Amino acid sequence: MICKRMNLLVLFLMLQGPAAGESPDDDSFTPLSANIWEARSSIEQWSETYDSSPHEAVFNGIHIINETFQMVFSGDKDDTKLILQQSLEIKYGAPPDPQLSKITVQAWPLGAALSDQPLYKYTAYGFEGEPYRDMYRIRDGGHCSNVITETYFSLSTGEALFETRAPLLQINTLDNQLRRYITFNRAPARSRNQSPTRPPAHPKGRPPAQPTVVTLTRDFGVLELIGGASPGSKLMIILPWRYNYELRSLYFCGNGIPAGSQTLALYEAQSPQQIGGFTIAVEISRWPSGPSFHSSPYEPIPPLKFEIPIMADQFAPDLVVTDEEILLSLLDVDEDSYR
């Protein structure tokens, strides 16, 4: 590999507080002390040739770092003020270097020196990060598909809470311990290459038995109801094997709930048993699977649509009414294999 050209541009942005004896609003302001911390923004660009026999390819590479500071409230019972440092790093270059986009988050209590040990520090893959209520949200994906994964972390502790591959549904309550979220994640593919069984041999003159036909299914994804001190509820969606599927939309349904709502106000709820009385609408796109799909036209297939009731802080799959071949199975809430 031969480096053809190297361009390096480094920018430093300094975040400064008022100097001693100065204030933007009050000339009489006199701070007891002043600390200045720098946030770095830099961009490095280059071009290089990559020997890929029998031809050479030219790649344009880039490496970007953007750091920012922000004051946030932790959202816990003390609602502690925190200084948040967010560092976004994006790197793209020639093979075999992968495309990289990651975010590092650190937090200190307001008033602490940033040279001190932070309350927490974590790094996650993603192209965008921001505080969200009492959490920090990092988005990743979208490079080869339109599916975005959102990962949520606690602002007060930095703990990874959950992730979702669909817009997050929120149930707002007066008591934060009763606040609930509903997430969706794809289940891992599990091989089910079954086929009709061969009929057993029979004496001459007797009709052969019909082969046993097995309906092939695949684990499509898991809905999870989580939040507060609740043990939560997990529901596996299982669909026939003959189609490809993708989640189209997820939203709240019920009397008085606006169509397509992703936020539900349940301020009258005083206990987990009162989290209910509404449904989660699920819409799933489907199209034929197999090689013929790519080589011949096909008639559009209507999406799957069904509603899952929530009763007493749990999914209630037994109450689902649908004519489609859909299986719904409650999972152990401690099962991590689908996370």
C-alpha positions in Angstrom: 0.0 0.0 0.0 1.5 3.4 -1.1 0.4 6.7 0.5 -0.2 9.1 -2.4 -1.3 12.3 -0.5 -1.7 13.3 3.1 -3.7 16.3 4.2 -4.0 17.0 7.9 -6.2 19.7 9.4 -6.6 19.9 13.2 -9.0 22.4 14.8 -9.1 23.1 18.5 -12.2 24.7 20.0 -11.8 26.1 23.5 -14.7 26.3 25.8 -13.9 29.2 28.2 -15.7 30.5 31.3 -15.5 34.1 32.2 -12.1 35.3 33.4 -11.6 36.3 37.0 -13.5 39.5 37.8 -15.6 39.4 34.6 -19.1 38.3 33.8 -21.0 38.7 30.6 -24.1 39.9 32.5 -22.8 41.4 35.7 -19.7 43.5 36.1 -19.6 42.8 39.9 -19.3 39.0 39.4 -16.2 37.6 41.0 -15.7 33.8 40.8 -13.9 32.0 43.5 -12.0 29.9 41.0 -12.0 29.3 37.2 -11.1 26.1 35.4 -10.9 25.9 31.6 -11.2 22.6 29.8 -10.7 22.2 26.0 -12.9 20.2 23.7 -11.2 18.9 20.6 -12.4 18.8 17.0 -10.1 17.4 14.4 -10.3 16.1 10.8 -7.7 14.1 9.0 -8.0 13.3 5.3 -5.8 11.2 3.0 -5.8 9.3 -0.3 -4.0 6.0 -0.8 -3.7 3.2 -3.3 -4.7 -0.3 -2.4 -3.1 -3.2 -4.4 -6.0 -5.4 -5.3 -4.6 -7.6 -8.1 -5.0 -7.3 -11.0 -6.0 -3.6 -10.5 -5.1 -0.9 -8.1 -7.9 1.0 -6.3 -7.7 4.6 -4.9 -9.4 5.2 -1.6 -10.2 8.5 0.1 -9.9 8.1 3.9 -11.1 10.3 6.7 -10.8 10.4 10.5 -13.0 12.8 12.4 -13.1 13.5 16.2 -15.7 15.8 17.7 -15.9 16.4 21.5 -18.5 18.4 23.3 -19.5 19.3 26.8 -23.0 19.6 28.2 -24.7 20.0 31.6 -27.5 17.6 32.2 -29.7 16.4 35.1 -29.3 12.8 36.1 -33.1 12.2 36.4 -32.7 10.1 39.6 -34.4 11.0 42.9 -31.6 13.5 43.7 -31.6 14.9 40.1 -27.9 15.5 40.3 -26.3 18.1 37.9 -23.7 16.4 35.7 -21.1 17.6 33.3 -21.2 15.3 30.3 -18.4 14.9 27.8 -19.3 13.3 24.5 -16.7 12.2 22.0 -17.8 11.1 18.5 -15.1 9.4 16.4 -15.7 8.5 12.7 -13.1 6.7 10.6 -13.3 5.4 7.1 -10.4 4.1 5.0 -9.1 1.5 2.6 -9.5 -2.2 3.2 -8.9 -4.0 5.5 -9.6 -1.1 7.8 -13.3 -1.2 8.6 -15.7 1.8 8.7 -15.8 2.9 12.3 -18.2 5.2 14.1 -18.2 5.2 17.9 -19.2 7.4 20.8 -17.5 7.7 24.2 -19.4 9.3 27.1 -18.0 10.4 30.5 -19.7 12.2 33.4 -18.6 14.2 36.4 -20.7 15.9 39.2 -21.0 19.6 38.6 -18.1 21.3 40.4 -15.7 18.4 40.1 -12.5 18.8 38.2 -12.5 17.0 34.9 -9.0 15.7 35.8 -10.7 13.6 38.5 -11.9 10.1 37.9 -15.3 10.3 36.1 -18.5 8.8 37.7 -18.6 6.5 34.6 -17.2 6.1 31.1 -18.4 3.9 28.3 -17.9 3.5 24.6 -20.5 2.2 22.1 -20.7 1.9 18.3 -22.9 4.6 16.8 -23.1 7.7 14.6 -25.2 9.9 16.9 -25.7 10.3 20.6 -27.8 12.6 22.9 -29.4 12.8 26.3 -32.9 11.6 26.3 -35.0 12.2 29.4 -33.1 10.4 32.2 -31.1 8.3 29.7 -28.5 8.7 27.0 -29.4 7.4 23.6 -26.9 6.2 20.9 -28.0 5.4 17.4 -26.2 2.9 15.2 -26.8 1.2 11.8 -28.3 2.3 8.6 -25.2 1.7 6.5 -26.6 -1.3 4.5 -30.2 -1.0 5.5 -32.7 1.4 6.9 -32.8 -0.4 10.3 -31.5 1.8 13.1 -30.6 0.3 16.5 -31.0 2.6 19.5 -29.1 1.7 22.7 -30.1 3.5 26.0 -27.8 4.1 29.0 -28.7 5.5 32.5 -27.6 9.1 32.9 -27.1 8.7 36.6 -25.0 5.4 36.6 -23.9 4.9 32.9 -25.4 1.4 33.0 -26.6 0.0 29.7 -30.4 -0.4 30.0 -31.8 -1.8 26.8 -31.7 -1.5 23.0 -34.4 -1.5 20.4 -34.7 -1.8 16.6 -38.0 0.0 16.4 -39.1 3.4 17.7 -39.2 3.3 21.5 -42.8 3.2 22.9 -43.2 5.1 26.2 -45.8 4.9 28.9 -45.6 8.0 31.0 -46.8 7.9 34.7 -46.7 10.3 37.6 -44.5 7.8 39.5 -41.2 7.2 37.7 -41.1 3.6 39.1 -44.2 2.9 37.0 -42.8 4.4 33.8 -42.6 1.7 31.1 -40.9 1.3 27.8 -41.7 -1.2 25.0 -38.8 -2.3 22.7 -38.4 -4.6 19.8 -35.4 -6.7 18.8 -34.8 -9.2 16.1 -34.4 -12.8 17.2 -31.3 -14.7 16.0 -31.8 -17.0 13.0 -32.2 -20.6 14.0 -32.0 -23.4 11.4 -35.3 -25.1 10.7 -34.6 -26.8 7.4 -37.2 -29.5 7.9 -39.0 -31.2 5.0 -41.9 -33.5 4.7 -41.0 -36.9 6.0 -40.7 -40.0 3.7 -43.7 -42.3 4.1 -42.9 -45.7 5.6 -43.0 -48.9 3.5 -46.3 -50.7 3.4 -47.4 -54.2 2.3 -48.3 -54.5 -1.4 -52.0 -53.6 -2.0 -52.2 -51.1 0.9 -52.3 -47.4 0.0 -49.2 -45.5 1.2 -49.6 -43.2 4.1 -49.6 -39.5 3.5 -46.3 -37.8 4.4 -46.3 -35.7 7.6 -46.1 -32.1 6.5 -44.2 -29.8 8.9 -45.1 -26.1 8.9 -41.7 -24.4 9.1 -41.5 -21.3 11.3 -38.9 -18.8 12.2 -38.4 -16.6 15.3 -39.0 -13.1 14.0 -38.5 -10.9 17.0 -39.1 -10.1 20.7 -41.2 -7.4 22.2 -40.2 -6.4 25.7 -42.1 -4.4 28.3 -39.6 -3.0 30.8 -39.1 -0.1 33.3 -38.8 0.7 37.0 -38.6 -2.2 39.5 -41.0 -4.4 37.4 -39.7 -7.8 36.3 -41.1 -7.0 32.9 -42.6 -9.1 30.2 -41.2 -10.7 27.0 -43.1 -11.9 24.0 -41.6 -13.9 21.0 -43.3 -13.4 17.6 -43.0 -16.6 15.5 -43.9 -16.4 11.8 -44.2 -18.9 8.8 -40.9 -19.6 7.0 -42.2 -19.0 3.5 -41.9 -15.2 3.6 -39.2 -12.6 4.4 -40.3 -10.1 7.1 -39.4 -6.7 8.3 -41.1 -4.7 11.1 -43.1 -1.9 9.5 -44.5 0.0 12.5 -45.2 -0.3 16.2 -47.6 1.9 18.1 -50.3 2.2 20.8 -54.0 1.5 20.2 -57.1 1.9 22.2 -60.1 4.1 22.9 -59.1 7.7 22.8 -55.5 7.0 21.8 -54.5 9.0 18.7 -53.6 6.9 15.7 -50.0 5.9 15.5 -49.1 7.1 19.0 -45.7 6.2 20.3 -46.3 7.9 23.7 -49.1 7.0 26.1 -50.0 9.1 29.2 -51.2 6.8 32.0 -51.2 9.2 34.9 -54.0 7.5 36.7 -51.9 4.4 37.3 -51.0 3.9 40.9 -49.6 0.3 40.8 -48.2 -2.1 38.2 -51.6 -3.9 38.1 -53.0 -0.7 36.6 -50.6 -0.7 33.7 -53.0 -2.0 31.0 -56.3 -1.5 29.2 -54.7 -0.8 25.8 -53.0 -2.7 23.0 -49.8 -2.6 21.0 -50.4 -2.6 17.2 -47.8 -4.5 15.2 -47.5 -4.2 11.4 -45.0 -6.4 9.6 -44.1 -6.2 5.9 -43.6 -9.5 4.0 -42.4 -10.6 0.6 -41.6 -14.0 -1.0 -38.4 -15.8 0.0 -36.3 -17.9 -2.3 -34.4 -17.3 -5.5 -37.5 -16.7 -7.6 -38.1 -13.4 -5.8 -35.1 -11.8 -7.5 -35.8 -13.1 -11.0 -39.5 -12.7 -11.5 -42.2 -10.1 -10.6 -44.7 -10.9 -7.8 -47.9 -9.5 -6.5 -47.6 -7.2 -3.4 -48.5 -9.1 -0.3 -50.5 -7.2 2.4 -48.6 -6.6 5.6 -49.4 -8.6 8.7 -51.4 -6.6 11.2 -52.4 -7.6 14.8 -52.8 -6.1 18.2 -51.4 -7.4 21.5 -53.2 -6.4 24.7 -51.4 -5.2 27.8 -53.1 -6.4 31.0 -51.7 -5.9 34.6 -48.2 -4.9 33.4 -47.9 -8.0 31.1 -48.4 -9.0 27.5 -51.6 -11.0 27.0 -51.1 -13.1 23.9 -54.1 -15.3 24.6 -56.4 -12.4 23.9 -54.9 -11.7 20.4 -57.4 -12.2 17.6 -56.1 -12.8 14.1 -56.7 -15.0 11.0 -53.0 -15.1 10.2 -50.5 -17.9 11.0 -48.9 -16.1 13.9 -47.5 -17.7 17.0 -46.9 -15.7 20.2 -44.9 -17.1 23.0 -44.2 -15.6 26.4 -40.5 -15.9 27.4 -38.8 -16.0 30.8 -37.9 -12.4 31.6 -34.4 -13.5 32.7 -33.7 -15.1 29.3 -30.8 -13.1 27.7 -30.4 -15.1 24.5 -32.6 -12.8 22.6 -31.1 -9.5 23.7 
